[in-house]
Amino acid sequence: MVKFIEITEENFYIVINLETHEYQQQQKFVAPNVRSLAECYLYRNDNDVFPYAVEANNKIVGFILIDIDEEKREFMVWRMMIDKNHQRRGYGRQTVEEAIRMASNSGKYDTLIADYVKGNERMGMLLRGLGFMDYNFDKENNEYVLHYDLNK
């Protein structure tokens, strides 16, 4: 099972050196983790963007970036990636399941939002398989946006 851990001085370079497969990079399925961390810095004063390393068996296997909107009661998986050396082991599914647990257990949110870039059908299948429903297509970002009802 995966868990989300704080990004610290000790694991920072591990996190920014995580990579997806070359094909996934070429298709721009997810931004590099260093960009995500830089964006967190930009929004640091808003206290609504939270980056985590994804750990499994005491090893960092991925990254997740959570964006929350307490006013709208929305919890969003802004970015998520599993390192190319750890893919196809169920960590992606476990990461989304942990995000669902985190959002549900807080009691602060009604909807969990996740999206994926057009062409990344594996992510779409994963999300729909967990109960996410299609919401819309974001043409500007070429992404399918899905919602998960946290009140069901």
ZABA-42943 format. One record per residue (C-alpha): residue in one letter; x, y, z. Coordinates in Angstrom, 3 decimals, decimal comma. Example, Ala and Ser with C-alpha at 12.3 -4.5 7.8 and 13.67 -1.06 7.14 Angstrom:
  type        c1        c2        c3
     A    12,300    -4,500     7,800
     S    13,670    -1,060     7,140
This chain:
  type        c1        c2        c3
     M     0,000     0,000     0,000
     V     1,215     3,505    -0,787
     K     1,314     6,481     1,511
     F     1,833    10,183     0,894
     I     4,844    11,690     2,607
     E     6,130    15,217     2,936
     I     8,789    16,335     0,478
     T    11,876    17,208     2,514
     E    15,536    18,015     1,976
     E    16,246    14,303     2,292
     N    13,929    13,205    -0,517
     F    13,723    16,337    -2,707
     Y    16,247    15,147    -5,304
     I    14,678    11,707    -5,457
     V    11,314    13,311    -6,231
     I    12,587    15,688    -8,914
     N    14,533    12,864   -10,579
     L    11,510    10,583   -10,925
     E    10,637    10,072   -14,589
     T     7,939     8,595   -16,724
     H     8,704     6,503   -19,814
     E    10,021     8,433   -22,812
     Y     6,735     7,941   -24,710
     Q     4,802     9,426   -21,786
     Q     7,205    12,371   -21,682
     Q     6,858    12,962   -25,431
     Q     3,072    12,933   -25,166
     K     3,288    15,384   -22,231
     F     1,022    13,209   -20,080
     V     2,345    14,910   -16,939
     A     4,578    17,915   -16,243
     P     8,001    17,290   -14,686
     N     7,922    17,196   -10,890
     V    10,317    20,128   -10,628
     R     7,745    22,271   -12,467
     S     5,009    21,125   -10,079
     L     7,154    22,030    -7,083
     A     7,919    25,428    -8,615
     E     4,197    26,053    -9,076
     C     3,642    25,096    -5,434
     Y     6,097    27,819    -4,524
     L     4,092    30,337    -6,575
     Y     0,879    29,418    -4,732
     R     2,467    28,928    -1,289
     N     0,560    31,786     0,326
     D    -2,833    30,431    -0,787
     N    -2,404    27,301     1,359
     D    -4,353    25,171    -1,123
     V    -1,691    23,251    -3,081
     F     0,056    20,302    -1,463
     P     2,832    18,196    -3,024
     Y     3,643    14,717    -1,717
     A     6,073    11,962    -2,518
     V     4,320     8,636    -3,012
     E     6,025     5,939    -0,974
     A     5,630     2,165    -1,167
     N     7,697    -0,338     0,819
     N     9,881     2,495     2,182
     K    10,817     3,616    -1,338
     I     9,628     6,702    -3,215
     V     7,803     5,485    -6,317
     G     5,904     8,582    -7,440
     F     4,585    12,061    -6,898
     I     1,145    13,598    -6,365
     L     0,047    17,220    -6,256
     I    -3,222    17,982    -4,496
     D    -5,156    21,216    -5,067
     I    -8,073    21,955    -2,756
     D   -10,931    24,423    -2,898
     E   -12,645    24,389     0,486
     E   -15,243    26,943    -0,581
     K   -16,409    24,751    -3,482
     R   -15,768    21,589    -1,392
     E   -13,505    20,218    -4,140
     F   -10,369    18,109    -3,766
     M    -8,348    17,790    -6,963
     V    -5,527    15,544    -8,054
     W    -3,727    18,239   -10,021
     R    -0,792    16,043   -11,023
     M     0,196    12,470   -10,407
     M     2,976    10,294   -11,698
     I     4,581     6,942   -10,991
     D     8,262     6,548   -11,862
     K     8,958     4,468   -14,978
     N    10,785     1,861   -12,860
     H     7,700     1,334   -10,681
     Q     4,870     1,373   -13,211
     R     2,559    -1,607   -13,811
     R     2,690    -2,664   -10,145
     G    -0,602    -1,154    -9,017
     Y     0,925     1,977    -7,501
     G    -1,089     4,332    -9,731
     R    -4,347     2,756    -8,607
     Q    -3,235     2,748    -4,969
     T    -2,273     6,426    -5,267
     V    -5,718     7,406    -6,526
     E    -7,338     5,233    -3,841
     E    -5,252     6,987    -1,182
     A    -6,354    10,383    -2,562
     I    -9,977     9,216    -2,315
     R    -9,399     8,117     1,292
     M    -7,691    11,391     2,177
     A   -10,496    13,490     0,690
     S   -13,252    11,320     2,198
     N   -11,732    11,160     5,669
     S   -11,381    14,938     5,876
     G   -15,146    15,425     5,618
     K   -14,494    18,775     3,917
     Y   -15,140    17,834     0,290
     D   -18,024    16,620    -1,852
     T   -16,131    16,055    -5,093
     L   -12,738    14,660    -6,022
     I   -11,569    15,877    -9,421
     A    -8,961    14,193   -11,589
     D    -8,037    14,699   -15,209
     Y    -5,829    13,158   -17,825
     V    -4,337    14,246   -21,128
     K    -6,070    12,973   -24,254
     G    -4,208     9,863   -25,358
     N    -3,415     8,637   -21,855
     E    -6,214     6,090   -21,967
     R    -4,658     3,938   -19,250
     M    -5,252     6,756   -16,788
     G    -8,805     7,180   -18,069
     M    -9,517     3,480   -17,587
     L    -8,009     3,587   -14,096
     L   -10,132     6,555   -13,022
     R   -13,367     5,226   -14,502
     G   -12,670     1,813   -12,977
     L   -12,528     3,464    -9,551
     G   -15,889     5,151   -10,057
     F   -14,947     8,521   -11,544
     M   -17,514     9,882   -13,974
     D   -16,822    11,958   -17,074
     Y   -17,516    15,629   -16,441
     N   -16,151    17,547   -19,426
     F   -13,291    17,943   -21,895
     D   -10,945    20,870   -21,301
     K    -9,949    21,905   -24,844
     E    -7,393    24,443   -23,646
     N    -5,368    21,762   -21,822
     N    -6,408    18,804   -24,029
     E    -7,632    16,974   -20,901
     Y   -10,595    14,881   -19,913
     V   -11,939    16,006   -16,533
     L   -13,605    13,411   -14,299
     H   -15,434    13,730   -10,980
     Y   -15,781    11,302    -8,110
     D   -18,718    11,753    -5,741
     L   -17,348    11,602    -2,199
     N   -20,858    11,487    -0,704
     K   -21,912     8,162    -2,188
